[in-house]
Amino acid sequence: MKYAGFLLHLKKFIELDEEEENILIAAFHYQEIRKKEHVLQEGQVCTSYYFILKGCFRSYFINENANEQVVQFGIENWWITDYDSLLSQRPSFFPFRRLKLRK
């Protein structure tokens, strides 16, 4: 089940019966993101909180020296979003991308 990891995470903090689980699942959208794929681009308005089931994400910007400057990381079983863009509904300054991790 694609939501199993998410529900397992929530159950660490709260009790949920089957009906509550179904309500939560109906409110969320499952999306698979490939490595190096963006879930939010600079200039887009952020409309979601992202819960990371697998992998690592980062938000960053390009500084004046044309280097990527990391603002935040999100790891498995963690939430990540651009709060400023999400709350204000203004375009984001920070793209979010899934990292390609070395083994």
C-alpha positions as protocol buffer text, in pm:
chain_id: "A"
residue {
  index: 1
  type: MET
  ca { x: 0 y: 0 z: 0 }
}
residue {
  index: 2
  type: LYS
  ca { x: 152 y: 331 z: -106 }
}
residue {
  index: 3
  type: TYR
  ca { x: 31 y: 516 z: 207 }
}
residue {
  index: 4
  type: ALA
  ca { x: 152 y: 255 z: 458 }
}
residue {
  index: 5
  type: GLY
  ca { x: 473 y: 441 z: 548 }
}
residue {
  index: 6
  type: PHE
  ca { x: 285 y: 767 z: 593 }
}
residue {
  index: 7
  type: LEU
  ca { x: 23 y: 611 z: 818 }
}
residue {
  index: 8
  type: LEU
  ca { x: 290 y: 428 z: 1017 }
}
residue {
  index: 9
  type: HIS
  ca { x: 465 y: 762 z: 1076 }
}
residue {
  index: 10
  type: LEU
  ca { x: 143 y: 928 z: 1195 }
}
residue {
  index: 11
  type: LYS
  ca { x: 64 y: 639 z: 1428 }
}
residue {
  index: 12
  type: LYS
  ca { x: 383 y: 715 z: 1621 }
}
residue {
  index: 13
  type: PHE
  ca { x: 207 y: 1029 z: 1744 }
}
residue {
  index: 14
  type: ILE
  ca { x: -168 y: 963 z: 1730 }
}
residue {
  index: 15
  type: GLU
  ca { x: -414 y: 674 z: 1728 }
}
residue {
  index: 16
  type: LEU
  ca { x: -614 y: 627 z: 1410 }
}
residue {
  index: 17
  type: ASP
  ca { x: -903 y: 395 z: 1338 }
}
residue {
  index: 18
  type: GLU
  ca { x: -975 y: 267 z: 988 }
}
residue {
  index: 19
  type: GLU
  ca { x: -1230 y: 540 z: 913 }
}
residue {
  index: 20
  type: GLU
  ca { x: -982 y: 813 z: 1014 }
}
residue {
  index: 21
  type: GLU
  ca { x: -711 y: 652 z: 801 }
}
residue {
  index: 22
  type: ASN
  ca { x: -945 y: 656 z: 501 }
}
residue {
  index: 23
  type: ILE
  ca { x: -1028 y: 1024 z: 556 }
}
residue {
  index: 24
  type: LEU
  ca { x: -659 y: 1111 z: 572 }
}
residue {
  index: 25
  type: ILE
  ca { x: -571 y: 908 z: 264 }
}
residue {
  index: 26
  type: ALA
  ca { x: -849 y: 1080 z: 70 }
}
residue {
  index: 27
  type: ALA
  ca { x: -700 y: 1420 z: 161 }
}
residue {
  index: 28
  type: PHE
  ca { x: -348 y: 1338 z: 37 }
}
residue {
  index: 29
  type: HIS
  ca { x: -203 y: 1294 z: -310 }
}
residue {
  index: 30
  type: TYR
  ca { x: 66 y: 1031 z: -365 }
}
residue {
  index: 31
  type: GLN
  ca { x: 335 y: 1131 z: -612 }
}
residue {
  index: 32
  type: GLU
  ca { x: 652 y: 951 z: -713 }
}
residue {
  index: 33
  type: ILE
  ca { x: 945 y: 1183 z: -781 }
}
residue {
  index: 34
  type: ARG
  ca { x: 1250 y: 1066 z: -975 }
}
residue {
  index: 35
  type: LYS
  ca { x: 1601 y: 1154 z: -865 }
}
residue {
  index: 36
  type: LYS
  ca { x: 1697 y: 1508 z: -965 }
}
residue {
  index: 37
  type: GLU
  ca { x: 1332 y: 1591 z: -1043 }
}
residue {
  index: 38
  type: HIS
  ca { x: 1186 y: 1915 z: -905 }
}
residue {
  index: 39
  type: VAL
  ca { x: 860 y: 1919 z: -709 }
}
residue {
  index: 40
  type: LEU
  ca { x: 867 y: 2299 z: -695 }
}
residue {
  index: 41
  type: GLN
  ca { x: 1046 y: 2538 z: -927 }
}
residue {
  index: 42
  type: GLU
  ca { x: 1158 y: 2891 z: -848 }
}
residue {
  index: 43
  type: GLY
  ca { x: 873 y: 3124 z: -941 }
}
residue {
  index: 44
  type: GLN
  ca { x: 597 y: 2869 z: -879 }
}
residue {
  index: 45
  type: VAL
  ca { x: 355 y: 2913 z: -591 }
}
residue {
  index: 46
  type: CYS
  ca { x: 390 y: 2635 z: -334 }
}
residue {
  index: 47
  type: THR
  ca { x: 56 y: 2466 z: -270 }
}
residue {
  index: 48
  type: SER
  ca { x: 159 y: 2162 z: -66 }
}
residue {
  index: 49
  type: TYR
  ca { x: 340 y: 2019 z: 230 }
}
residue {
  index: 50
  type: TYR
  ca { x: 551 y: 1728 z: 112 }
}
residue {
  index: 51
  type: PHE
  ca { x: 597 y: 1414 z: 321 }
}
residue {
  index: 52
  type: ILE
  ca { x: 902 y: 1218 z: 214 }
}
residue {
  index: 53
  type: LEU
  ca { x: 850 y: 843 z: 216 }
}
residue {
  index: 54
  type: LYS
  ca { x: 1182 y: 760 z: 55 }
}
residue {
  index: 55
  type: GLY
  ca { x: 1491 y: 954 z: -44 }
}
residue {
  index: 56
  type: CYS
  ca { x: 1617 y: 1300 z: 38 }
}
residue {
  index: 57
  type: PHE
  ca { x: 1503 y: 1639 z: -90 }
}
residue {
  index: 58
  type: ARG
  ca { x: 1657 y: 1981 z: -70 }
}
residue {
  index: 59
  type: SER
  ca { x: 1552 y: 2336 z: -131 }
}
residue {
  index: 60
  type: TYR
  ca { x: 1812 y: 2577 z: -258 }
}
residue {
  index: 61
  type: PHE
  ca { x: 1876 y: 2897 z: -448 }
}
residue {
  index: 62
  type: ILE
  ca { x: 2145 y: 3009 z: -687 }
}
residue {
  index: 63
  type: ASN
  ca { x: 2365 y: 3271 z: -519 }
}
residue {
  index: 64
  type: GLU
  ca { x: 2543 y: 3569 z: -677 }
}
residue {
  index: 65
  type: ASN
  ca { x: 2841 y: 3345 z: -766 }
}
residue {
  index: 66
  type: ALA
  ca { x: 2611 y: 3107 z: -958 }
}
residue {
  index: 67
  type: ASN
  ca { x: 2652 y: 2837 z: -690 }
}
residue {
  index: 68
  type: GLU
  ca { x: 2369 y: 2639 z: -537 }
}
residue {
  index: 69
  type: GLN
  ca { x: 2308 y: 2742 z: -174 }
}
residue {
  index: 70
  type: VAL
  ca { x: 2110 y: 2481 z: 22 }
}
residue {
  index: 71
  type: VAL
  ca { x: 1835 y: 2622 z: 244 }
}
residue {
  index: 72
  type: GLN
  ca { x: 1695 y: 2298 z: 385 }
}
residue {
  index: 73
  type: PHE
  ca { x: 1711 y: 1921 z: 356 }
}
residue {
  index: 74
  type: GLY
  ca { x: 1425 y: 1679 z: 396 }
}
residue {
  index: 75
  type: ILE
  ca { x: 1491 y: 1313 z: 472 }
}
residue {
  index: 76
  type: GLU
  ca { x: 1271 y: 1003 z: 488 }
}
residue {
  index: 77
  type: ASN
  ca { x: 970 y: 1037 z: 720 }
}
residue {
  index: 78
  type: TRP
  ca { x: 1011 y: 1414 z: 724 }
}
residue {
  index: 79
  type: TRP
  ca { x: 804 y: 1705 z: 597 }
}
residue {
  index: 80
  type: ILE
  ca { x: 938 y: 1974 z: 364 }
}
residue {
  index: 81
  type: THR
  ca { x: 778 y: 2283 z: 210 }
}
residue {
  index: 82
  type: ASP
  ca { x: 837 y: 2649 z: 133 }
}
residue {
  index: 83
  type: TYR
  ca { x: 636 y: 2797 z: 420 }
}
residue {
  index: 84
  type: ASP
  ca { x: 663 y: 3156 z: 296 }
}
residue {
  index: 85
  type: SER
  ca { x: 525 y: 3071 z: -48 }
}
residue {
  index: 86
  type: LEU
  ca { x: 266 y: 2829 z: 90 }
}
residue {
  index: 87
  type: LEU
  ca { x: 124 y: 3073 z: 345 }
}
residue {
  index: 88
  type: SER
  ca { x: 146 y: 3390 z: 137 }
}
residue {
  index: 89
  type: GLN
  ca { x: 64 y: 3224 z: -197 }
}
residue {
  index: 90
  type: ARG
  ca { x: 347 y: 3424 z: -356 }
}
residue {
  index: 91
  type: PRO
  ca { x: 601 y: 3270 z: -596 }
}
residue {
  index: 92
  type: SER
  ca { x: 878 y: 3068 z: -435 }
}
residue {
  index: 93
  type: PHE
  ca { x: 1242 y: 3172 z: -441 }
}
residue {
  index: 94
  type: PHE
  ca { x: 1352 y: 2816 z: -364 }
}
residue {
  index: 95
  type: PRO
  ca { x: 1322 y: 2517 z: -595 }
}
residue {
  index: 96
  type: PHE
  ca { x: 1279 y: 2174 z: -429 }
}
residue {
  index: 97
  type: ARG
  ca { x: 1451 y: 1878 z: -584 }
}
residue {
  index: 98
  type: ARG
  ca { x: 1505 y: 1513 z: -498 }
}
residue {
  index: 99
  type: LEU
  ca { x: 1871 y: 1438 z: -450 }
}
residue {
  index: 100
  type: LYS
  ca { x: 2060 y: 1163 z: -622 }
}
residue {
  index: 101
  type: LEU
  ca { x: 2243 y: 998 z: -335 }
}
residue {
  index: 102
  type: ARG
  ca { x: 2567 y: 809 z: -371 }
}
residue {
  index: 103
  type: LYS
  ca { x: 2584 y: 458 z: -229 }
}
